[in-house]
């Protein structure tokens, strides 16, 4: 697939880089669309790590895949796993839920999207992406994916701004940028993987300690009540 990758930039624990790729709308032979992706990985912390494009530029009339993947210390149990996809027209607008996962995929079929939304991910592989078919100018706005994967206690959140373009931006040569970007991207992927393993070990230890402390507290209360009864006798 032809495209070019811009030089990466790093700022305060976040990694971002841009990728331009050409997409052809299905079913009909139409002009190729342009896709601009800025990947952002949330630095390790208390919440689940979710990877989404910060901004997605898509040509009007083409199909747009809204990628959303996540890292979790636990395998996905479909009986407990939950997912919500919402659309927000503006910053101050309320969010409209259009797809969710509760034991299975539930397409709410909002009037604005109707049958144009399709789930294209696989929760078992930590992928909850969706595809919006035949993008329209009215589809521009913010798309949020919310993920909960018990026993992980923290909810993951990814935010994508979809911008609809009327024409394809001009191409430019970026062979050097592709080579440098791929090298740096590979190195950063290894670093992020190591940090994830360390974080998972720590999180499991923290949750185990919290459970042990709760059990100890309950046992202490039980002993106290038992001693009080003995004294009364």
Residue frames as a rotation matrix with the C-alpha (Angstrom) as fourth column:
UNK 1
0.582 0.813 0.000 0.00
0.813 -0.582 0.000 0.00
0.000 0.000 -1.000 0.00
UNK 2
-0.232 -0.712 0.663 1.61
0.636 -0.626 -0.450 3.32
0.736 0.317 0.598 -1.00
UNK 3
0.871 0.490 -0.013 2.00
0.343 -0.590 0.731 5.99
0.351 -0.641 -0.682 1.66
UNK 4
-0.143 -0.957 0.253 4.48
0.169 -0.276 -0.946 7.88
0.975 -0.093 0.201 3.74
UNK 5
0.580 0.233 -0.781 5.30
0.771 0.155 0.618 8.18
0.265 -0.960 -0.090 7.41
UNK 6
0.598 -0.326 0.732 6.37
-0.203 -0.945 -0.255 11.49
0.775 0.003 -0.631 8.93
UNK 7
-0.496 -0.859 -0.128 9.19
0.015 0.139 -0.990 11.87
0.868 -0.493 -0.056 11.44
UNK 8
0.231 0.627 -0.744 8.05
0.772 0.347 0.532 10.93
0.592 -0.698 -0.404 14.97
UNK 9
-0.253 -0.267 0.930 7.77
-0.369 -0.862 -0.348 13.39
0.894 -0.431 0.120 17.82
UNK 10
-0.114 0.132 -0.985 7.90
0.766 0.642 -0.002 12.63
0.632 -0.755 -0.174 21.54
UNK 11
-0.434 -0.003 0.901 6.48
-0.360 -0.916 -0.176 14.78
0.826 -0.401 0.396 24.33
UNK 12
-0.414 0.204 0.887 5.99
-0.910 -0.128 -0.395 14.02
0.032 -0.971 0.239 28.03
UNK 13
-0.638 0.039 0.769 5.62
-0.311 0.900 -0.304 10.28
-0.704 -0.434 -0.562 27.80
UNK 14
0.506 0.833 0.223 3.35
-0.064 0.294 -0.954 10.23
-0.860 0.469 0.202 24.75
UNK 15
-0.653 -0.692 0.307 4.37
0.209 0.225 0.952 8.98
-0.728 0.686 -0.003 21.33
UNK 16
0.500 0.842 -0.205 2.87
-0.001 -0.235 -0.972 10.41
-0.866 0.486 -0.117 18.17
UNK 17
-0.762 -0.643 -0.076 3.52
-0.036 -0.074 0.997 10.01
-0.647 0.762 0.033 14.48
UNK 18
0.152 0.843 -0.516 1.53
-0.640 -0.314 -0.701 10.51
-0.753 0.436 0.492 11.29
UNK 19
-0.685 -0.280 0.673 0.73
0.244 0.783 0.573 8.01
-0.687 0.556 -0.468 8.58
UNK 20
-0.059 0.648 -0.759 -0.79
-0.833 -0.452 -0.321 8.72
-0.551 0.613 0.567 5.20
UNK 21
-0.780 -0.122 0.613 -2.26
0.153 0.914 0.377 5.79
-0.606 0.388 -0.694 3.31
UNK 22
-0.657 0.560 -0.505 -4.52
-0.744 -0.374 0.554 5.49
0.121 0.740 0.662 0.29
UNK 23
-0.629 0.556 0.543 -7.86
0.087 0.745 -0.661 3.74
-0.772 -0.369 -0.517 0.66
UNK 24
-0.888 0.409 -0.212 -10.32
-0.284 -0.123 0.951 2.80
0.363 0.904 0.225 -2.10
UNK 25
-0.300 0.854 0.425 -14.05
-0.848 -0.035 -0.528 2.76
-0.436 -0.519 0.735 -1.24
UNK 26
-0.776 0.008 0.631 -15.60
0.109 0.987 0.121 -0.70
-0.622 0.163 -0.766 -1.70
UNK 27
0.038 0.886 0.462 -18.16
0.589 0.354 -0.727 -1.73
-0.807 0.300 -0.508 -4.30
UNK 28
0.932 0.327 0.158 -17.63
0.321 -0.541 -0.777 1.30
-0.168 0.775 -0.609 -6.52
UNK 29
-0.045 -0.960 0.276 -14.59
0.996 -0.065 -0.061 2.58
0.077 0.272 0.959 -8.38
UNK 30
0.936 0.342 0.086 -14.17
0.322 -0.928 0.185 6.03
0.143 -0.146 -0.979 -6.89
UNK 31
0.317 -0.860 0.400 -11.19
-0.316 -0.493 -0.811 8.35
0.894 0.131 -0.428 -6.40
UNK 32
-0.104 -0.456 -0.884 -8.85
0.685 0.611 -0.396 7.14
0.721 -0.647 0.248 -3.70
UNK 33
0.870 0.417 0.262 -9.31
0.070 -0.630 0.773 8.59
0.487 -0.655 -0.578 -0.22
UNK 34
-0.198 -0.958 0.208 -6.66
-0.126 -0.186 -0.974 9.90
0.972 -0.219 -0.084 2.11
UNK 35
0.783 0.409 -0.468 -6.25
0.350 0.332 0.876 8.72
0.514 -0.850 0.117 5.67
UNK 36
-0.108 -0.809 0.577 -4.27
-0.352 -0.512 -0.784 10.66
0.930 -0.288 -0.230 8.23
UNK 37
0.731 0.338 -0.592 -3.52
0.341 0.570 0.747 8.87
0.591 -0.749 0.302 11.46
UNK 38
-0.117 -0.751 0.650 -1.77
-0.610 -0.462 -0.644 10.20
0.784 -0.472 -0.404 14.54
UNK 39
0.341 0.217 -0.915 -1.19
0.390 0.853 0.348 7.33
0.856 -0.475 0.206 16.93
UNK 40
-0.099 -0.327 0.940 -0.99
-0.733 -0.614 -0.291 8.13
0.673 -0.718 -0.179 20.60
UNK 41
0.037 0.049 -0.998 -0.14
0.436 0.898 0.060 5.69
0.899 -0.437 0.012 23.37
UNK 42
0.742 0.295 0.602 -1.13
-0.376 -0.559 0.739 6.63
0.554 -0.775 -0.304 26.89
UNK 43
-0.357 -0.931 0.072 1.86
-0.576 0.159 -0.802 6.36
0.735 -0.327 -0.593 29.26
UNK 44
-0.289 0.234 -0.928 1.63
0.509 0.859 0.058 3.58
0.811 -0.455 -0.367 31.88
UNK 45
-0.706 0.132 0.696 -0.42
-0.574 -0.682 -0.454 4.62
0.415 -0.720 0.557 34.88
UNK 46
-0.699 0.488 0.523 -3.48
-0.344 0.412 -0.844 3.65
-0.627 -0.769 -0.120 36.86
UNK 47
0.337 0.916 -0.219 -5.77
-0.634 0.049 -0.772 3.37
-0.696 0.399 0.597 33.85
UNK 48
0.392 -0.100 0.914 -5.87
0.510 0.851 -0.126 0.83
-0.766 0.516 0.385 31.03
UNK 49
-0.548 -0.644 -0.534 -3.69
-0.158 -0.547 0.822 1.70
-0.822 0.535 0.198 28.03
UNK 50
0.486 0.742 0.462 -5.78
0.482 0.213 -0.849 2.45
-0.729 0.636 -0.254 24.93
UNK 51
-0.657 -0.740 -0.143 -4.24
0.219 -0.369 0.903 3.19
-0.722 0.562 0.404 21.52
UNK 52
0.451 0.816 0.361 -6.25
0.724 -0.098 -0.683 5.28
-0.522 0.570 -0.635 19.05
UNK 53
-0.381 -0.493 0.783 -5.57
0.817 -0.576 0.034 7.89
0.434 0.652 0.622 16.36
UNK 54
-0.593 0.167 -0.788 -5.85
0.440 -0.752 -0.491 11.40
-0.674 -0.638 0.372 17.80
UNK 55
-0.009 0.551 -0.835 -7.07
-0.619 -0.659 -0.428 12.66
-0.786 0.513 0.346 14.43
UNK 56
-0.389 -0.008 0.921 -8.40
0.552 0.799 0.240 10.72
-0.738 0.601 -0.306 11.45
UNK 57
-0.291 0.238 -0.926 -8.69
-0.636 -0.772 0.001 12.53
-0.715 0.589 0.377 8.10
UNK 58
-0.471 0.241 0.848 -10.97
0.495 0.868 0.028 10.69
-0.730 0.433 -0.529 5.65
UNK 59
-0.986 0.096 -0.137 -12.18
-0.167 -0.526 0.834 11.58
0.007 0.845 0.535 2.18
UNK 60
-0.294 0.955 0.025 -15.90
-0.726 -0.207 -0.656 12.25
-0.621 -0.211 0.755 1.88
UNK 61
0.484 0.627 -0.610 -17.80
-0.870 0.418 -0.261 9.20
0.091 0.657 0.748 0.59
UNK 62
-0.245 -0.641 -0.728 -15.15
-0.437 0.743 -0.507 6.62
0.866 0.194 -0.462 1.55
UNK 63
0.748 0.406 -0.525 -15.21
0.220 0.594 0.773 4.03
0.626 -0.694 0.355 4.35
UNK 64
0.008 -0.735 0.678 -13.38
-0.680 -0.501 -0.536 4.91
0.733 -0.457 -0.503 7.56
UNK 65
0.340 0.000 -0.940 -12.05
0.529 0.827 0.191 2.38
0.778 -0.562 0.281 10.05
UNK 66
0.459 -0.139 0.878 -11.90
-0.660 -0.714 0.232 3.90
0.595 -0.686 -0.419 13.54
UNK 67
0.042 -0.520 -0.853 -9.12
0.213 0.839 -0.501 1.84
0.976 -0.161 0.146 15.18
UNK 68
0.308 0.015 0.951 -9.19
-0.877 -0.383 0.289 1.30
0.369 -0.923 -0.105 18.93
UNK 69
0.263 -0.310 -0.914 -6.94
0.212 0.943 -0.258 -1.27
0.941 -0.126 0.313 20.62
UNK 70
0.607 -0.009 0.795 -6.07
-0.717 -0.437 0.543 -1.74
0.342 -0.899 -0.272 24.29
UNK 71
-0.384 -0.742 -0.549 -3.62
-0.157 0.639 -0.753 -3.46
0.910 -0.203 -0.362 26.60
UNK 72
0.551 0.575 0.605 -4.84
-0.737 -0.004 0.676 -5.29
0.391 -0.818 0.422 29.66
UNK 73
-0.511 -0.752 0.416 -3.18
-0.859 0.434 -0.270 -7.49
0.023 -0.495 -0.868 32.25
UNK 74
-0.389 0.484 0.784 -6.07
-0.238 0.769 -0.593 -9.96
-0.890 -0.417 -0.184 31.93
UNK 75
-0.949 0.154 0.276 -7.59
0.316 0.434 0.844 -12.05
0.010 0.887 -0.461 29.18
UNK 76
-0.665 0.747 0.009 -10.99
-0.724 -0.648 0.236 -10.97
0.183 0.150 0.972 27.90
UNK 77
-0.831 0.543 0.122 -13.97
0.434 0.770 -0.467 -12.72
-0.348 -0.335 -0.876 29.48
UNK 78
-0.786 0.511 0.350 -16.97
0.124 -0.424 0.897 -11.97
0.606 0.748 0.270 27.26
UNK 79
0.113 0.861 -0.496 -19.34
0.813 0.207 0.545 -12.38
0.571 -0.464 -0.677 30.22
UNK 80
0.295 -0.074 -0.953 -17.67
0.801 -0.525 0.289 -9.50
-0.522 -0.848 -0.096 32.07
UNK 81
-0.739 -0.664 0.114 -16.13
0.599 -0.571 0.562 -7.41
-0.308 0.483 0.820 29.30
UNK 82
0.445 0.885 -0.139 -17.99
0.699 -0.440 -0.564 -4.23
-0.560 0.154 -0.814 28.30
UNK 83
-0.732 -0.629 0.262 -17.55
0.636 -0.492 0.594 -1.68
-0.245 0.601 0.761 25.51
UNK 84
0.459 0.834 -0.306 -19.25
0.569 -0.540 -0.620 1.60
-0.683 0.111 -0.722 24.59
UNK 85
-0.655 -0.544 0.525 -18.74
0.756 -0.452 0.474 3.64
-0.020 0.707 0.707 21.42
UNK 86
0.309 0.764 -0.567 -20.13
0.668 -0.598 -0.443 7.19
-0.677 -0.242 -0.695 21.46
UNK 87
-0.210 -0.284 0.935 -20.30
0.874 -0.482 0.050 10.13
0.437 0.829 0.350 19.07
UNK 88
0.136 0.171 -0.976 -19.91
0.677 -0.735 -0.035 13.78
-0.723 -0.656 -0.216 20.13
UNK 89
0.592 0.196 0.782 -20.69
0.783 -0.367 -0.502 16.47
0.188 0.909 -0.371 17.57
UNK 90
0.313 -0.503 0.806 -18.92
-0.139 -0.863 -0.485 19.27
0.940 0.040 -0.340 19.49
UNK 91
-0.686 -0.711 -0.155 -16.94
0.065 0.152 -0.986 19.74
0.724 -0.687 -0.058 22.71
UNK 92
-0.822 0.412 0.393 -19.98
-0.548 -0.386 -0.742 20.93
-0.154 -0.825 0.543 24.65
UNK 93
0.010 0.852 -0.524 -22.40
-0.836 0.294 0.463 18.48
0.549 0.433 0.715 23.02
UNK 94
0.275 0.170 0.946 -23.66
-0.759 0.642 0.105 15.39
-0.590 -0.747 0.306 24.83
UNK 95
-0.783 -0.608 -0.131 -22.34
-0.582 0.641 0.500 11.98
-0.220 0.468 -0.856 23.78
UNK 96
0.394 0.892 -0.223 -24.60
-0.911 0.346 -0.227 9.68
-0.126 0.292 0.948 21.76
UNK 97
-0.376 -0.512 0.772 -23.98
-0.426 0.836 0.346 5.96
-0.823 -0.199 -0.533 22.18
UNK 98
0.245 0.467 -0.850 -24.15
-0.967 0.060 -0.246 4.07
-0.063 0.882 0.467 18.88
UNK 99
0.342 -0.130 -0.931 -22.55
-0.264 0.937 -0.228 0.69
0.902 0.324 0.286 19.66
UNK 100
0.106 -0.322 0.941 -21.88
-0.994 -0.005 0.110 -1.40
-0.031 -0.947 -0.321 22.76
UNK 101
-0.292 -0.252 -0.923 -20.76
-0.280 0.945 -0.169 -4.86
0.915 0.209 -0.346 23.82
UNK 102
-0.193 0.281 0.940 -22.72
-0.961 0.139 -0.239 -6.72
-0.198 -0.949 0.243 26.52
UNK 103
0.043 0.070 0.997 -22.08
-0.113 0.991 -0.065 -10.44
-0.993 -0.110 0.051 26.02
UNK 104
-0.030 -0.042 0.999 -22.39
0.945 0.326 0.042 -9.62
-0.327 0.945 0.030 22.29
UNK 105
-0.949 -0.315 0.021 -22.19
0.296 -0.864 0.408 -6.65
-0.110 0.393 0.913 19.91
UNK 106
0.086 0.988 -0.130 -25.25
0.857 -0.140 -0.496 -4.40
-0.508 -0.069 -0.859 20.06
UNK 107
-0.847 -0.292 0.445 -25.61
0.506 -0.699 0.505 -1.87
0.163 0.653 0.740 17.24
UNK 108
-0.418 0.703 -0.576 -27.96
0.467 -0.377 -0.800 0.85
-0.779 -0.603 -0.171 18.47
UNK 109
-0.398 0.220 0.891 -28.42
0.908 -0.042 0.417 2.20
0.129 0.975 -0.183 14.92
UNK 110
-0.339 0.204 -0.918 -28.62
0.318 -0.894 -0.316 5.91
-0.886 -0.399 0.238 15.59
UNK 111
0.704 0.701 0.117 -30.63
0.389 -0.243 -0.889 7.87
-0.594 0.671 -0.443 13.05
UNK 112
0.570 -0.531 -0.627 -27.50
-0.659 -0.751 0.038 9.75
-0.491 0.392 -0.778 11.95
UNK 113
-0.520 -0.854 0.002 -25.62
-0.721 0.441 0.535 6.54
-0.457 0.277 -0.845 11.12
UNK 114
0.517 0.813 -0.269 -28.42
-0.853 0.463 -0.241 4.04
-0.072 0.354 0.933 10.45
UNK 115
0.944 -0.113 0.310 -26.83
0.109 0.994 0.030 0.91
-0.312 0.005 0.950 8.94
UNK 116
0.720 -0.694 0.023 -23.45
-0.242 -0.282 -0.928 2.48
0.650 0.663 -0.371 8.19
UNK 117
0.103 -0.689 0.717 -21.70
-0.994 -0.094 0.053 1.30
0.030 -0.718 -0.695 11.39
UNK 118
0.756 0.053 -0.652 -20.00
-0.164 0.980 -0.111 -2.10
0.633 0.191 0.750 11.46
UNK 119
0.688 -0.546 0.477 -17.93
-0.527 0.075 0.846 -3.67
-0.498 -0.834 -0.236 14.27
UNK 120
0.767 -0.466 -0.442 -14.58
-0.292 0.360 -0.886 -4.67
0.572 0.808 0.140 12.75
UNK 121
-0.127 -0.839 0.530 -12.56
-0.935 -0.078 -0.347 -5.59
0.332 -0.539 -0.774 15.83
UNK 122
0.285 0.153 -0.946 -12.04
0.112 0.975 0.191 -8.68
0.952 -0.160 0.261 17.99
UNK 123
0.667 0.028 0.745 -12.22
-0.651 -0.465 0.600 -8.19
0.363 -0.885 -0.292 21.79
UNK 124
0.946 -0.311 0.092 -10.32
0.225 0.835 0.503 -11.45
-0.233 -0.455 0.860 22.38
UNK 125
0.151 -0.915 0.373 -7.38
0.955 0.038 -0.293 -9.86
0.254 0.401 0.880 20.53
UNK 126
-0.126 -0.146 -0.981 -7.81
0.691 -0.723 0.019 -6.54
-0.712 -0.676 0.192 22.41
UNK 127
-0.986 -0.111 0.124 -9.21
0.166 -0.605 0.779 -4.84
-0.011 0.788 0.615 19.30
UNK 128
-0.211 0.960 -0.184 -12.56
0.685 0.011 -0.728 -3.00
-0.697 -0.280 -0.660 19.47
UNK 129
-0.902 -0.230 -0.365 -12.37
-0.074 -0.752 0.655 -1.03
-0.425 0.618 0.661 16.21
UNK 130
0.172 0.961 0.218 -15.45
0.416 0.130 -0.900 -0.02
-0.893 0.246 -0.377 14.21
UNK 131
-0.826 -0.366 0.429 -15.94
0.528 -0.233 0.816 0.90
-0.198 0.901 0.386 10.54
UNK 132
-0.003 0.791 -0.612 -18.10
0.045 -0.611 -0.790 3.79
-0.999 -0.030 -0.034 9.39
UNK 133
-0.348 -0.087 0.933 -19.23
0.847 0.397 0.353 3.28
-0.401 0.914 -0.065 5.80
UNK 134
-0.043 0.317 0.947 -19.73
0.826 -0.523 0.212 6.03
0.563 0.791 -0.239 3.21
UNK 135
-0.399 -0.226 -0.889 -18.53
0.816 -0.531 -0.231 8.85
-0.419 -0.817 0.396 5.44
UNK 136
0.372 0.593 0.714 -20.51
0.771 -0.626 0.117 12.08
0.516 0.507 -0.690 5.17
UNK 137
-0.390 -0.516 0.763 -19.65
0.075 -0.843 -0.532 15.65
0.918 -0.150 0.367 6.13
UNK 138
0.383 0.656 0.651 -22.15
-0.630 -0.330 0.703 15.41
0.676 -0.679 0.287 9.00
UNK 139
0.787 -0.119 -0.605 -20.13
0.378 0.868 0.322 12.54
0.487 -0.482 0.728 10.50
UNK 140
-0.188 -0.918 0.348 -17.31
0.166 -0.379 -0.910 14.90
0.968 -0.113 0.224 11.50
UNK 141
0.601 0.356 0.716 -16.79
-0.614 -0.367 0.699 15.05
0.512 -0.859 -0.002 15.26
UNK 142
-0.435 -0.766 0.473 -15.34
-0.883 0.258 -0.393 13.15
0.178 -0.588 -0.789 18.22
UNK 143
0.502 0.506 -0.701 -15.68
-0.365 0.859 0.359 9.38
0.784 0.075 0.616 18.62
UNK 144
-0.162 -0.495 0.853 -15.04
-0.983 0.010 -0.181 7.78
0.081 -0.869 -0.489 22.04
UNK 145
0.239 0.218 -0.946 -14.43
-0.121 0.973 0.194 4.13
0.963 0.069 0.259 22.89
UNK 146
0.037 -0.112 0.993 -14.82
-0.990 -0.139 0.021 3.13
0.135 -0.984 -0.116 26.55
UNK 147
0.085 -0.141 -0.986 -13.50
-0.237 0.959 -0.158 -0.27
0.968 0.247 0.048 27.64
UNK 148
0.156 -0.057 0.986 -13.87
-0.985 0.060 0.160 -2.26
-0.068 -0.997 -0.047 30.86
UNK 149
0.212 -0.194 -0.958 -12.13
-0.369 0.892 -0.262 -5.63
0.905 0.409 0.118 31.24
UNK 150
0.548 0.034 0.836 -12.60
-0.834 0.104 0.542 -7.09
-0.068 -0.994 0.085 34.77
UNK 151
0.518 0.186 -0.835 -10.85
0.856 -0.103 0.507 -7.97
0.008 -0.977 -0.213 36.99
UNK 152
-0.668 -0.665 0.332 -9.00
0.668 -0.734 -0.126 -4.84
0.328 0.138 0.935 35.81
UNK 153
-0.094 0.673 -0.734 -10.59
0.887 -0.277 -0.368 -2.13
-0.451 -0.686 -0.571 37.95
UNK 154
-0.330 -0.137 -0.934 -9.84
-0.028 -0.987 0.155 0.84
-0.943 0.078 0.322 35.73
UNK 155
0.623 0.661 0.419 -11.78
0.458 0.126 -0.880 1.81
-0.634 0.740 -0.224 32.61
UNK 156
-0.558 -0.808 0.191 -9.92
0.599 -0.232 0.766 2.58
-0.575 0.542 0.613 29.40
UNK 157
0.581 0.738 -0.344 -10.88
0.309 -0.590 -0.746 5.51
-0.753 0.327 -0.571 27.18
UNK 158
-0.573 -0.712 0.406 -9.82
0.677 -0.132 0.724 6.42
-0.462 0.690 0.558 23.65
UNK 159
0.385 0.677 -0.627 -10.83
0.180 -0.721 -0.669 9.59
-0.905 0.145 -0.399 21.79
UNK 160
-0.517 -0.478 0.710 -10.70
0.769 0.105 0.631 10.08
-0.376 0.872 0.314 18.00
UNK 161
0.005 0.505 -0.863 -11.47
-0.220 -0.841 -0.494 13.26
-0.975 0.193 0.107 16.10
UNK 162
-0.155 0.043 0.987 -12.80
0.839 0.533 0.108 12.44
-0.522 0.845 -0.119 12.63
UNK 163
-0.167 0.036 -0.985 -12.27
-0.320 -0.947 0.020 15.13
-0.932 0.319 0.170 10.01
UNK 164
0.359 0.408 0.839 -13.96
0.649 0.537 -0.539 14.73
-0.671 0.738 -0.072 6.61
UNK 165
-0.520 -0.645 -0.560 -12.03
-0.051 -0.631 0.774 16.04
-0.853 0.431 0.295 3.59
UNK 166
0.596 0.753 -0.279 -13.54
-0.271 -0.139 -0.953 17.11
-0.756 0.643 0.121 0.28
UNK 167
0.819 -0.388 -0.423 -10.37
-0.392 0.158 -0.906 16.39
0.418 0.908 -0.023 -1.71
UNK 168
0.781 -0.580 -0.233 -7.24
0.624 0.744 0.239 14.30
0.035 -0.332 0.943 -1.38
UNK 169
0.720 -0.588 -0.369 -4.12
-0.317 -0.752 0.579 16.13
-0.618 -0.300 -0.727 -0.13
UNK 170
0.650 -0.521 -0.553 -1.07
-0.637 0.023 -0.771 16.15
0.414 0.853 -0.317 -2.44
UNK 171
0.893 -0.405 -0.196 1.51
0.445 0.857 0.259 13.37
0.063 -0.318 0.946 -2.18
UNK 172
0.598 -0.790 0.131 5.12
-0.759 -0.612 -0.225 13.94
0.258 0.035 -0.966 -1.23
UNK 173
0.306 -0.585 -0.751 8.22
0.028 0.794 -0.607 11.80
0.952 0.165 0.260 -1.01
UNK 174
0.453 -0.129 0.882 9.04
-0.869 -0.284 0.405 10.64
0.198 -0.950 -0.241 2.49
UNK 175
0.565 -0.276 -0.777 11.25
0.002 0.943 -0.334 7.57
0.825 0.188 0.533 2.08
UNK 176
-0.557 -0.828 0.060 13.71
-0.002 -0.071 -0.997 8.76
0.831 -0.556 0.038 4.72
UNK 177
-0.363 0.502 0.785 10.87
-0.905 -0.390 -0.169 9.54
0.221 -0.772 0.596 7.10
UNK 178
0.680 0.635 -0.367 9.49
-0.566 0.773 0.289 6.02
0.467 0.012 0.884 6.64
UNK 179
0.161 -0.715 -0.680 12.83
0.261 0.696 -0.669 4.40
0.952 -0.070 0.299 7.48
UNK 180
-0.784 -0.485 0.389 13.50
-0.183 -0.418 -0.890 6.59
0.594 -0.769 0.238 10.53
UNK 181
-0.131 0.834 0.536 9.91
-0.960 -0.241 0.140 6.38
0.246 -0.496 0.833 11.72
UNK 182
0.656 0.371 -0.657 9.81
-0.308 0.927 0.215 2.60
0.689 0.061 0.723 11.43
UNK 183
-0.238 -0.840 -0.487 13.09
0.317 0.407 -0.857 2.23
0.918 -0.358 0.169 13.36
UNK 184
-0.836 -0.050 0.547 12.01
-0.427 -0.566 -0.705 4.55
0.345 -0.823 0.452 16.16
UNK 185
0.151 0.982 0.114 8.52
-0.917 0.096 0.386 3.03
0.368 -0.163 0.915 16.21
UNK 186
0.423 -0.044 -0.905 9.93
0.015 0.999 -0.042 -0.47
0.906 0.004 0.423 16.64
UNK 187
-0.658 -0.733 -0.170 12.17
0.247 0.003 -0.969 0.62
0.711 -0.680 0.179 19.50
UNK 188
-0.656 0.470 0.590 9.31
-0.725 -0.610 -0.320 2.41
0.209 -0.638 0.741 21.25
UNK 189
0.375 0.820 -0.433 7.07
-0.638 0.567 0.522 -0.64
0.673 0.080 0.735 20.82
UNK 190
-0.015 -0.482 -0.876 9.60
0.403 0.799 -0.446 -2.76
0.915 -0.360 0.182 22.71
UNK 191
-0.910 -0.337 0.242 9.87
-0.038 -0.512 -0.858 -0.15
0.413 -0.790 0.453 25.48
UNK 192
-0.253 0.904 0.343 6.09
-0.915 -0.339 0.219 0.05
0.314 -0.258 0.914 25.82
UNK 193
0.410 0.379 -0.830 5.82
-0.213 0.924 0.317 -3.76
0.887 0.047 0.460 25.97
UNK 194
-0.474 -0.673 -0.568 8.39
0.470 0.352 -0.810 -3.92
0.745 -0.650 0.150 28.79
UNK 195
-0.881 0.177 0.438 6.58
-0.417 -0.728 -0.545 -1.17
0.222 -0.663 0.715 30.71
UNK 196
0.104 0.984 -0.144 3.27
-0.804 0.169 0.570 -3.02
0.585 0.057 0.809 30.27
UNK 197
0.170 -0.111 -0.979 4.72
0.259 0.964 -0.064 -6.24
0.951 -0.243 0.192 31.73
UNK 198
-0.829 -0.530 -0.177 6.13
0.334 -0.216 -0.917 -4.36
0.448 -0.820 0.356 34.72
UNK 199
-0.657 0.632 0.411 2.86
-0.711 -0.700 -0.060 -2.50
0.250 -0.332 0.910 35.24
UNK 200
0.255 0.781 -0.570 0.81
-0.483 0.613 0.625 -5.72
0.838 0.116 0.533 35.06
UNK 201
-0.207 -0.422 -0.883 2.95
0.548 0.697 -0.462 -7.38
0.810 -0.580 0.087 37.71
UNK 202
-0.978 -0.189 0.087 2.62
0.052 -0.628 -0.777 -4.36
0.202 -0.755 0.624 40.00
UNK 203
-0.383 0.907 0.175 -1.12
-0.815 -0.421 0.398 -4.04
0.435 0.010 0.901 39.44
UNK 204
0.269 0.471 -0.840 -1.76
-0.072 0.879 0.471 -7.70
0.961 -0.066 0.270 40.25
UNK 205
-0.549 -0.535 -0.642 0.34
0.622 0.252 -0.742 -7.37
0.559 -0.806 0.194 43.42
UNK 206
-0.917 0.234 0.322 -1.59
-0.353 -0.853 -0.384 -4.24
0.185 -0.466 0.865 44.46
UNK 207
-0.001 0.990 -0.139 -4.95
-0.762 0.089 0.641 -5.91
0.648 0.107 0.755 43.92
UNK 208
0.110 -0.023 -0.994 -3.79
0.350 0.937 0.017 -9.01
0.930 -0.349 0.111 45.85
UNK 209
-0.848 -0.469 -0.248 -2.57
0.408 -0.277 -0.870 -6.84
0.339 -0.839 0.426 48.76
UNK 210
-0.647 0.680 0.346 -5.87
-0.700 -0.709 0.086 -4.94
0.304 -0.186 0.934 48.81
UNK 211
0.273 0.763 -0.585 -7.78
-0.403 0.643 0.651 -8.23
0.874 0.058 0.483 48.94
UNK 212
-0.192 -0.436 -0.879 -5.55
0.609 0.649 -0.456 -9.60
0.769 -0.623 0.141 51.73
UNK 213
-0.968 -0.160 0.192 -5.97
-0.021 -0.713 -0.701 -6.38
0.249 -0.682 0.687 53.76
UNK 214
-0.231 0.962 0.147 -9.74
-0.820 -0.274 0.502 -6.60
0.523 -0.004 0.852 53.42
UNK 215
0.315 0.309 -0.897 -9.73
0.077 0.934 0.349 -10.22
0.946 -0.179 0.270 54.58
UNK 216
-0.598 -0.631 -0.494 -7.51
0.571 0.097 -0.815 -9.33
0.563 -0.769 0.302 57.56
UNK 217
-0.841 0.330 0.428 -9.82
-0.469 -0.841 -0.272 -6.49
0.270 -0.429 0.862 58.55
UNK 218
0.159 0.960 -0.232 -12.87
-0.680 0.277 0.679 -8.76
0.716 0.050 0.696 58.36
UNK 219
0.113 -0.195 -0.974 -11.14
0.442 0.888 -0.127 -11.44
0.890 -0.417 0.186 60.43
UNK 220
-0.877 -0.481 0.008 -10.21
0.238 -0.448 -0.862 -8.82
0.418 -0.754 0.508 63.03
UNK 221
-0.443 0.804 0.396 -13.82
-0.808 -0.550 0.211 -7.71
0.387 -0.226 0.894 63.32
UNK 222
0.383 0.592 -0.709 -14.94
-0.271 0.806 0.527 -11.33
0.883 -0.009 0.469 63.71
UNK 223
-0.312 -0.581 -0.752 -12.37
0.615 0.479 -0.626 -11.97
0.724 -0.658 0.208 66.47
UNK 224
-0.924 -0.037 0.381 -13.41
-0.205 -0.793 -0.574 -8.78
0.324 -0.608 0.725 68.25
UNK 225
-0.016 0.995 0.101 -17.05
-0.837 -0.069 0.543 -9.79
0.548 -0.076 0.833 68.23
UNK 226
0.331 0.089 -0.939 -16.16
0.149 0.978 0.145 -13.27
0.932 -0.189 0.311 69.45
UNK 227
-0.678 -0.654 -0.335 -14.09
0.468 -0.033 -0.883 -11.91
0.567 -0.756 0.328 72.37
UNK 228
-0.694 0.484 0.533 -16.89
-0.634 -0.761 -0.135 -9.55
0.341 -0.431 0.836 73.35
UNK 229
0.350 0.861 -0.369 -19.33
-0.558 0.508 0.656 -12.48
0.753 -0.024 0.658 73.53
UNK 230
0.009 -0.428 -0.904 -16.92
0.499 0.785 -0.367 -14.53
0.867 -0.448 0.220 75.66
UNK 231
-0.901 -0.390 0.190 -16.54
0.071 -0.565 -0.822 -11.65
0.429 -0.727 0.536 78.10
UNK 232
-0.259 0.891 0.374 -20.31
-0.828 -0.404 0.388 -11.35
0.497 -0.209 0.842 78.49
UNK 233
0.479 0.389 -0.787 -20.55
-0.045 0.906 0.421 -15.01
0.876 -0.167 0.452 79.38
